[in-house]
């Protein structure tokens, strides 16, 4: 097997798994409101990304299109410590349907990525109404597979 494939399999084995509840986090939305797993709207999609990630750049347009069809929030969390609030908000101007989650006084996006055991980017999680992970995609999430996961999570999709 190829080393990158093995690394991806190892990462999936270590990451938060389908059926598990979301790890705790306390991040802020762009308006400064606190977002935590217990109170965040669900079902939802959470995408871990980085501003320099070429796969993220390639995938975001199709994810953004799907965010327009799905009646669920798409939260994006940069796992890159160098992605400041300004960098993230400027990047997200091209993707207004995404909700970037930013550092709070008690938590940072990079620490949240560690708590989720995210090893790369993009990593996409689909969360059901109960706050449990339904699907996890390491690397590019196929549009059809993500759509299937959203339906499994109980999301309404046009």
FENFENNOR-V672330 format. One record per backbone hydrogen bond with DSSP energy under -1.0 kcal/mol. CO is the residue of the C=O (numbers start at 1). NH is the residue of the N-H. If there is no record, write none. Layout:
co=CO nh=NH
co=CO nh=NH
This chain:
co=2 nh=6
co=3 nh=7
co=4 nh=8
co=5 nh=9
co=6 nh=10
co=7 nh=11
co=8 nh=12
co=9 nh=13
co=10 nh=14
co=11 nh=15
co=17 nh=20
co=20 nh=133
co=27 nh=35
co=28 nh=102
co=29 nh=32
co=33 nh=29
co=35 nh=27
co=36 nh=40
co=44 nh=127
co=45 nh=75
co=46 nh=125
co=47 nh=77
co=48 nh=123
co=49 nh=79
co=50 nh=53
co=53 nh=57
co=54 nh=58
co=55 nh=59
co=56 nh=60
co=59 nh=63
co=60 nh=64
co=61 nh=65
co=62 nh=66
co=63 nh=67
co=64 nh=68
co=66 nh=70
co=69 nh=158
co=73 nh=45
co=74 nh=99
co=75 nh=47
co=76 nh=101
co=77 nh=49
co=80 nh=83
co=82 nh=84
co=84 nh=88
co=85 nh=89
co=86 nh=90
co=87 nh=91
co=88 nh=92
co=90 nh=93
co=91 nh=94
co=92 nh=95
co=95 nh=98
co=99 nh=76
co=102 nh=28
co=107 nh=104
co=108 nh=112
co=109 nh=113
co=110 nh=114
co=111 nh=115
co=112 nh=116
co=113 nh=118
co=116 nh=16
co=122 nh=139
co=123 nh=48
co=124 nh=137
co=125 nh=46
co=126 nh=134
co=126 nh=135
co=127 nh=44
co=128 nh=131
co=131 nh=22
co=132 nh=128
co=133 nh=19
co=135 nh=126
co=137 nh=124
co=142 nh=146
co=143 nh=147
co=144 nh=148
co=145 nh=149
co=146 nh=150
co=147 nh=151
co=148 nh=152
co=149 nh=153
co=150 nh=155
co=151 nh=154
co=156 nh=71
